């Protein structure tokens, strides 16, 4: 099958005349899968087809260099007892230590002193931005967005340029609070060199260190887009219509739970986990509770949850095997009815995918339009209002609303369709209205507006309500999925799960769900996650956000550091017990954070309440 084969296949045929039959042989030629894949992989421009073909292809180390990429002559050269392949297999921290110990002779200094200093400086910059756990040979395609951004930042620090405007979009993504401090020190270095640094951030420590704060709001979507405040951080406290100010100074906050759940008495236990840098650790997750997995960057959180726990549960529940997960045994999986992993991967790659289609509410909306008098008169079924089906959609753009222009060596560009002006449908379909709105008008609605518009339709309203609950009321129903951030995509997936009627105990796994979220959105998210636990499910989150960590019932803290010095369990238990553990970096920062939150809550309680005047109506204070 792989290489092509020609063989004779016996075929028994029955002739019409009774009693006569004969055995015939038919010559069949199979082109072979390998030649088919090889030909099409080289010719096609379709990303989807390339992805499908890639699923039957695998990469192997070169037999000549064994994956080291260089010729034998190059690999034979060593410095400090290591060849270039060995040196690049080290982590940033290990490489920094190795090159610091190298001592050059007088003659070698003329050749290698300057390059050695450059190597040492660049490794130091990578350590300062919190990337000491990365391997030097790590493929760029496996880096997260935050890691790639910090590598570019380290490169800029090393350049020593002045008079440059640097713009960073949420550089603290994926960083532990300890590493955030290092990053802020690096940004200060850039400023001291005479540069200007603009940072788009939600992190409290980053806002506290800023010289000038610009707050955009007051809300999201059409309720935002205004400069609420611009000036020194201390003056932000006086701003009355800023949600950011309310959370920074404790007027609003994520509440610390008064009672920690102990679970339903059942436990999911993994033994001798050794995936990546995990050091044969045993982990027990109390089911029926809100579990947080914390630790410094590179400590093994994703290795434990995403690369070990998830494949182990899938192997038990769905008979799906994975060669990457390394562990001895999994116990207690029988207590779980299903596993739901909610990550930040896109919900779709084309303008056809959007929140309405992904959550399933668009099916119900199309059914509503099909019941309108005009649709009945014309005989339009729900399928007529689908932009994926021939009949009701605009055929010029195939219902996308935009056309893709391939730019060859540049990124593809999408332009609005001239035939339908981006409405996706043909003119006859747009004649049908429901309560004065066409199907195209509905897709342009914000989710919060659509919730009010379809409030009488329970199935639609239930899905819309969950989207609003997770803080996505500002998104448009038909907003193309390729314009959504990773955090938005993750919350849409969460809303879809919340709107389902699930039976049994489900294990929900989320990887850093607070990415890109404002303090107020974090508060909404924690309420939603607690709601899942109250329904009898188990929620496990990988998280650095201290508000989420203090909201958990049970924490598993990994460390003590990243890379080879991580992969161990530092502490387990409630957030309060973690705060008492001096070996836990998370515990140190969590203790300070919870103390601050408690003080803010007490100060708000001690403030006198504003009195309402006798003439005030509808709860408006005097």
C-alpha positions in Angstrom: 0.0 0.0 0.0 2.8 2.4 0.9 5.0 2.0 -2.1 2.6 0.8 -4.7 1.7 -2.7 -5.6 0.4 -4.6 -8.7 -1.3 -7.9 -7.9 -4.0 -10.2 -9.3 -7.3 -10.2 -7.5 -9.5 -13.3 -7.8 -13.1 -12.4 -8.7 -16.0 -15.0 -8.8 -18.7 -14.0 -11.2 -22.0 -15.8 -11.8 -23.1 -16.1 -15.4 -26.8 -15.8 -16.3 -27.0 -19.4 -17.6 -27.7 -21.7 -14.7 -25.0 -24.0 -13.6 -22.2 -22.1 -15.4 -19.7 -20.2 -13.4 -16.0 -19.6 -13.8 -13.2 -18.0 -11.8 -11.8 -14.9 -13.3 -8.8 -12.8 -12.4 -8.7 -9.0 -12.6 -5.5 -7.1 -12.8 -5.5 -4.2 -10.4 -2.8 -1.5 -10.0 -2.5 0.5 -6.8 -0.5 3.7 -7.1 0.5 3.5 -3.4 -0.1 6.0 -0.5 3.5 7.2 -0.4 3.6 8.4 -4.0 0.2 9.9 -3.7 1.1 11.9 -0.5 4.5 12.9 -1.9 2.9 14.3 -5.1 0.0 16.2 -3.5 2.0 17.5 -0.5 4.4 19.2 -3.0 1.6 20.6 -5.3 -1.2 21.7 -3.1 -1.6 25.2 -1.6 -4.4 24.2 0.8 -3.4 24.5 4.5 -6.2 22.1 5.4 -5.0 19.4 3.0 -1.4 19.8 4.2 -2.6 19.3 7.8 -4.4 16.2 6.8 -1.5 14.8 4.9 0.9 15.7 7.8 -1.1 13.3 10.1 0.3 10.3 8.2 3.8 11.6 8.1 6.5 11.6 10.8 10.0 13.0 11.2 13.0 10.9 12.2 16.6 11.8 13.1 19.1 11.7 10.3 21.1 8.5 10.3 24.3 10.4 9.4 24.3 13.2 12.1 21.8 11.6 14.5 19.7 14.8 14.6 22.7 17.1 15.3 22.5 18.8 11.9 26.2 19.3 11.4 29.0 17.3 9.7 31.4 15.2 11.7 34.2 17.6 11.3 32.2 20.4 12.8 30.9 18.3 15.7 34.5 17.3 16.5 35.4 20.8 17.6 35.0 21.3 21.4 35.2 24.1 23.9 35.4 23.4 27.6 34.9 19.7 26.7 31.6 20.2 24.9 30.9 20.2 21.2 28.4 22.7 19.7 25.6 20.1 19.6 26.1 19.3 23.3 26.3 23.0 24.2 23.0 23.8 22.5 21.2 20.9 24.2 21.7 22.8 27.5 19.0 25.0 29.1 19.6 28.8 29.2 20.5 28.6 32.9 22.9 25.7 32.3 24.5 27.3 29.3 25.0 30.6 31.2 26.9 28.7 33.9 29.0 26.7 31.4 30.1 29.8 29.4 30.9 31.8 32.6 33.4 29.1 33.6 35.3 29.1 30.3 38.8 30.6 30.7 40.7 31.7 27.6 44.4 31.6 27.1 46.2 34.8 26.0 46.3 33.7 22.4 42.7 32.6 22.3 41.5 36.0 23.8 42.3 37.7 20.5 40.0 35.4 18.7 37.1 34.5 21.1 37.0 37.2 23.8 34.4 39.4 22.1 32.1 36.5 20.9 32.3 34.9 24.3 31.2 38.1 26.0 28.3 38.4 23.5 27.2 34.8 24.3 27.4 35.5 28.1 25.4 38.8 27.8 22.6 37.3 25.6 22.2 34.3 28.0 22.0 36.7 30.9 19.3 38.7 29.2 17.3 35.5 28.6 17.6 34.7 32.3 16.5 38.2 33.3 13.3 37.9 31.2 12.4 34.5 32.9 13.4 32.1 30.2 16.2 30.3 32.1 14.3 27.0 31.8 14.2 26.9 27.9 16.6 24.6 26.0 18.8 26.4 23.5 17.8 23.9 20.8 14.0 24.4 21.5 12.2 24.7 18.2 10.6 28.2 17.6 7.3 26.5 16.6 6.9 25.1 20.1 7.3 28.4 21.9 4.2 30.1 23.4 3.4 33.7 22.3 4.7 35.1 25.6 8.0 33.2 25.3 8.6 34.3 21.8 7.9 37.9 22.7 10.4 37.8 25.6 13.1 36.3 23.4 12.7 39.2 21.1 12.8 41.5 24.1 16.1 40.0 25.3 17.5 40.5 21.8 16.6 44.2 21.9 18.2 44.7 25.3 21.4 43.2 24.0 21.4 45.6 21.0 22.0 48.6 23.3 19.9 51.0 21.1 18.6 54.3 22.4 15.7 56.6 21.4 13.6 53.6 20.4 9.8 53.2 21.1 9.1 49.7 22.3 5.5 48.4 22.3 4.8 45.2 24.2 1.4 43.4 24.2 0.9 41.6 27.5 4.5 40.4 28.1 3.7 38.8 31.4 1.5 36.1 29.8 2.6 32.7 31.2 4.9 34.3 33.9 4.9 33.5 37.6 5.0 36.6 39.9 8.6 36.0 40.7 9.5 36.1 37.0 7.3 39.2 36.5 9.7 41.1 38.8 12.6 40.1 36.6 10.8 41.2 33.5 10.0 44.6 35.0 13.6 45.1 35.9 14.5 44.4 32.2 12.0 47.0 31.0 13.5 49.5 33.4 16.9 48.8 31.8 15.4 49.7 28.4 14.0 52.9 29.9 17.3 53.8 31.5 19.0 53.5 28.1 16.9 56.4 26.9 14.0 54.4 25.3 10.2 54.7 25.7 8.3 51.5 26.6 4.6 51.1 26.1 3.0 48.0 27.6 -0.5 46.8 27.2 -1.1 44.9 30.4 -3.6 43.8 33.1 -0.9 42.7 35.6 -1.2 44.6 38.9 2.6 44.8 39.5 3.3 46.1 36.0 0.7 48.9 36.4 2.2 49.8 39.8 5.6 50.3 38.2 4.4 52.4 35.3 5.3 56.1 35.2 2.2 56.9 33.3 -1.1 55.0 33.0 -3.7 55.2 30.2 -7.0 53.5 31.1 -9.4 52.6 28.3 -13.0 52.0 28.8 -15.3 52.4 30.6 -16.7 49.0 29.4 -16.0 46.6 26.5 -17.2 46.6 22.9 -19.4 49.6 22.0 -19.3 50.6 25.7 -15.6 51.2 25.5 -13.1 53.0 23.2 -12.8 56.1 25.5 -9.8 57.3 27.5 -11.1 57.1 31.0 -7.9 58.3 32.6 -4.4 59.4 31.5 -1.8 60.4 34.0 0.4 59.3 37.0 -0.8 56.0 38.6 -1.6 57.6 42.0 -4.1 60.0 40.4 -6.0 57.0 38.9 -7.4 56.3 42.4 -9.5 59.5 42.1 -11.2 58.3 38.9 -14.8 57.3 39.6 -15.8 55.5 36.4 -12.7 53.2 36.1 -13.1 49.5 36.8 -9.3 49.3 36.8 -9.1 51.8 39.6 -11.8 50.0 41.6 -9.8 46.8 41.6 -6.4 48.4 42.2 -7.6 50.1 45.3 -9.8 47.4 46.7 -13.3 48.9 46.0 -13.9 45.7 44.1 -12.1 42.4 44.3 -12.3 38.6 43.7 -13.6 37.4 47.1 -11.6 34.9 49.2 -13.9 31.9 49.8 -14.9 31.6 53.4 -15.1 27.8 53.1 -12.8 25.4 51.2 -14.4 22.4 49.6 -12.9 19.0 50.5 -14.3 17.2 47.5 -16.7 14.3 47.2 -14.4 11.8 48.9 -13.1 10.3 45.6 -9.6 10.8 44.4 -7.9 10.7 41.0 -4.3 9.5 41.5 -1.3 9.5 39.2 1.8 7.6 40.3 5.5 8.1 39.2 4.9 10.8 36.7 8.2 11.4 34.7 7.1 13.2 31.6 9.7 15.8 30.5 11.2 17.2 33.7 8.9 15.5 36.3 10.8 13.6 38.9 8.7 10.5 39.4 6.1 12.4 41.4 2.8 11.0 42.7 -0.2 13.4 42.4 -3.7 13.0 44.0 -6.6 15.2 42.8 -9.6 15.4 45.1 -12.6 15.1 42.8 -15.6 17.5 43.2 -13.3 20.5 44.0 -11.6 23.4 42.4 -8.0 22.5 41.9 -5.2 24.8 40.9 -1.7 23.8 39.6 0.8 26.5 40.3 4.6 27.0 40.2 7.2 29.1 38.5 7.6 29.2 34.8 9.0 25.9 33.5 8.4 24.0 36.8 6.4 21.2 35.0 2.8 22.3 35.3 1.9 21.7 31.6 4.0 18.5 31.7 1.9 17.2 34.6 -1.6 18.3 33.5 -1.5 18.6 29.7 1.1 16.0 28.8 0.4 13.4 31.5 -2.9 13.7 33.3 -5.0 14.4 30.1 -3.5 11.5 28.0 -3.8 9.1 31.0 -7.5 9.9 31.5 -8.1 9.7 27.7 -6.4 6.3 27.6 -8.8 5.0 30.3 -12.0 6.7 29.1 -11.6 6.7 25.4 -8.9 4.0 24.7 -6.7 6.7 23.2 -3.0 6.0 23.6 -0.2 8.5 23.8 3.5 7.8 23.6 4.5 11.1 25.3 2.9 10.5 28.7 5.2 8.7 31.1 3.7 7.5 34.3 3.2 4.2 36.2 -0.5 4.1 36.9 -3.8 6.0 37.1 -6.3 5.2 39.7 -9.8 6.6 40.2 -10.7 7.3 36.6 -13.8 5.2 37.0 -15.2 8.1 39.1 -15.1 10.4 36.0 -17.8 10.3 33.3 -16.0 12.5 30.9 -13.0 14.7 30.3 -13.2 18.2 28.8 -10.0 20.1 27.9 -10.6 23.8 27.3 -7.4 25.3 25.7 -6.7 28.5 23.8 -6.6 27.0 20.3 -8.7 28.8 17.7 -12.4 27.7 17.3 -11.9 28.1 13.6 -9.5 29.4 11.0 -11.9 31.1 8.5 -14.5 33.9 8.7 -17.2 31.3 8.5 -16.6 30.2 12.0 -17.9 32.5 14.7 -19.3 32.4 18.3 -22.9 31.7 17.1 -21.9 28.7 15.0 -19.5 27.3 17.5 -21.8 27.3 20.4 -24.7 25.9 18.4 -27.1 28.8 19.0 -27.1 29.7 15.3 -29.1 26.5 14.6 -31.9 27.8 16.9 -31.7 31.3 15.4 -32.1 30.0 11.9 -35.1 27.9 13.1 -36.7 31.1 14.5 -36.3 32.9 11.1 -37.8 30.0 9.3 -41.0 30.5 11.3 -41.5 34.1 10.2 -44.5 34.9 7.9 -42.2 35.9 4.9 -40.1 32.7 5.2 -43.3 30.5 5.3 -44.7 32.3 2.3 -41.5 31.7 0.3 -41.1 28.2 1.7 -37.7 28.9 3.3 -36.5 26.2 5.6 -33.8 26.8 8.3 -31.1 25.8 5.9 -31.9 28.8 3.7 -30.4 31.0 6.5 -27.1 29.1 6.6 -24.2 30.9 5.0 -22.6 27.4 4.5 -25.4 26.1 2.2 -26.1 26.9 -1.4 -29.4 28.8 -1.8 -29.5 31.6 0.7 -25.8 32.6 0.8 -23.9 35.0 -1.4 -22.2 32.8 -4.0 -19.6 35.3 -4.8 -17.9 34.9 -1.4 -19.5 31.5 -0.6 -21.1 33.0 2.5 -17.8 34.3 4.0 -18.7 38.0 3.7 -15.1 38.6 2.5 -12.7 37.4 -0.1 -9.2 36.0 0.4 -6.4 37.6 -1.5 -3.3 35.6 -1.6 -0.2 37.8 -1.3 2.4 35.0 -2.1 5.3 36.0 0.1 3.2 38.1 2.5 0.3 37.2 4.8 -3.0 36.6 3.0 -5.5 39.6 3.1 -9.3 39.4 3.5 -11.4 42.1 1.8 -15.1 42.8 2.0 -17.2 41.1 -0.7 -18.5 43.6 -3.3 -21.6 41.5 -4.1 -23.1 41.3 -0.6 -21.1 44.1 1.1 -20.1 41.7 3.8 -23.7 40.6 4.6 -23.0 36.9 3.6 -26.5 36.4 2.1 -28.2 37.1 -1.2 -30.9 39.8 -1.5 -33.8 37.4 -1.5 -32.8 35.9 1.9 -32.3 39.3 3.3 -36.0 40.1 2.6 -37.0 37.9 5.5 -37.1 39.7 8.9 -37.8 38.7 12.5 -38.9 41.6 14.7 -37.5 44.0 12.1 -34.1 42.4 11.9 -32.6 40.3 9.0 -30.3 37.4 9.7 -27.4 39.6 8.7 -28.5 42.2 11.3 -28.5 39.5 14.0 -25.0 38.4 13.2 -23.9 42.0 13.7 -25.4 42.2 17.1 -23.3 42.1 20.3 -24.0 39.0 22.4 -25.5 41.1 25.2 -27.8 42.7 22.7 -28.8 39.4 21.2 -29.6 38.0 24.7 -32.2 40.8 25.1 -33.5 40.4 21.6 -34.0 36.6 21.9 -34.9 36.6 25.5 -38.2 34.7 24.9 -36.4 31.8 23.3 -35.0 29.7 26.1 -32.5 27.6 24.1 -30.9 30.7 22.5 -31.1 32.8 25.7 -29.4 30.0 27.8 -26.3 30.0 25.5 -26.2 33.8 25.3 -26.4 34.0 29.0 -23.4 31.8 29.5 -21.4 33.8 27.0 -22.2 37.0 29.0 -21.4 35.3 32.2 -17.8 34.5 31.1 -17.4 38.2 30.1 -17.9 38.0 26.3 -21.1 40.1 26.1 -19.2 42.6 23.9 -18.4 40.2 21.1 -20.5 40.2 18.0 -22.5 37.0 17.2 -21.0 36.7 13.8 -17.4 37.9 14.7 -15.0 35.8 12.6 -13.1 33.3 14.7 -9.7 34.3 13.2 -10.1 37.7 14.8 -10.5 36.3 18.3 -7.7 36.2 20.9 -6.7 32.9 22.5 -8.4 33.9 25.8 -11.6 34.8 24.0 -11.6 31.5 22.1 -11.1 29.6 25.4 -14.0 31.4 27.1 -16.3 30.6 24.1 -15.4 26.9 24.6 -16.1 27.2 28.3 -19.5 28.9 27.6 -20.4 26.1 25.2 -19.7 23.5 27.9 -21.6 25.4 30.5 -24.7 25.6 28.3 -24.7 21.8 27.7 -26.8 19.6 30.0 -24.1 17.3 31.3 -24.8 14.2 33.3 -22.2 12.6 35.7 -19.0 13.9 37.1 -16.9 15.7 34.5 -13.2 16.7 34.8 -12.6 20.1 33.2 -9.0 21.0 32.5 -8.1 24.6 31.6 -4.6 26.0 30.8 -4.2 29.6 32.0 -7.8 30.7 31.4 -7.0 34.2 32.6 -4.7 35.1 29.7 -5.6 38.6 28.5 -8.3 39.2 31.1 -9.0 42.3 33.1 -9.5 42.1 36.9 -13.3 42.2 36.4 -13.2 39.4 33.8 -11.2 37.3 36.2 -13.9 37.8 38.8 -16.6 36.7 36.3 -14.5 33.7 35.3 -13.9 32.4 38.9 -17.7 32.6 39.5 -18.3 30.5 36.4 -15.7 27.9 37.4 -17.2 27.7 41.0 -20.6 27.1 39.4 -19.2 24.1 37.6 -17.9 22.6 40.9 -21.2 23.3 42.6 -22.8 21.2 40.0 -20.7 18.2 41.1 -17.9 18.5 38.5 -14.1 18.8 39.0 -12.2 21.8 37.7 -8.4 21.7 37.3 -6.6 24.9 36.1 -3.0 25.7 35.4 -2.7 29.2 36.6 -0.3 32.0 37.7 -3.0 34.5 38.5 -3.1 35.0 42.3 -6.8 35.8 42.4 -7.6 32.5 40.8 -5.1 30.7 43.0 -6.6 32.0 46.2 -10.1 31.0 44.9 -9.1 27.4 44.6 -10.0 24.7 47.1 -6.8 22.8 46.6 -3.4 23.8 45.2 -0.6 21.6 43.8 2.5 23.7 43.7 5.4 22.5 41.5 9.0 23.6 41.6 11.1 24.7 43.3 12.4 26.3 40.1 12.2 25.7 36.3 13.7 23.2 34.0 15.9 20.5 35.5 15.6 22.1 39.0 11.8 21.8 38.8 9.4 18.9 38.3 8.9 18.2 42.0 5.9 18.8 44.3 6.8 21.6 46.7 3.4 21.9 48.5 -0.2 20.7 48.3 -3.3 21.8 50.2 -5.5 24.8 50.6 -4.2 28.3 49.7 -3.8 29.1 53.4 -1.5 26.1 53.9 0.5 27.0 50.9 1.1 30.5 52.4 2.8 28.9 55.4 5.3 27.0 53.2 8.5 29.0 53.0 9.9 26.8 50.2 7.1 27.7 47.8 7.7 30.8 45.7 4.0 30.8 45.0 3.2 30.7 48.7 5.3 33.8 49.4 3.5 35.9 46.8 0.1 34.4 47.6 0.4 35.2 51.2 1.2 38.9 50.4 -1.7 39.0 47.9 -4.3 37.5 50.3 -3.2 39.8 53.1 -3.7 42.8 50.8 -7.1 41.6 49.6 -8.3 41.1 53.2 -7.1 44.6 54.3 -8.9 46.1 51.3 -12.1 44.2 52.1 -11.9 45.4 55.8 -11.4 49.0 54.8 -14.4 48.9 52.5 -16.6 47.4 55.3 -15.4 50.1 57.7 -16.3 53.0 55.3 -19.7 54.6 56.1 -22.4 53.8 53.5 -23.7 56.6 51.4 -27.2 57.7 52.4 -30.0 57.8 50.0 -32.1 61.0 49.8 -35.8 60.9 50.4 -36.5 62.1 46.9 -34.1 59.7 45.2 -35.9 57.2 43.0 -34.9 53.8 41.5 -32.0 53.4 44.0 -30.1 56.5 42.8 -28.1 57.8 45.8 -28.0 61.5 46.7 
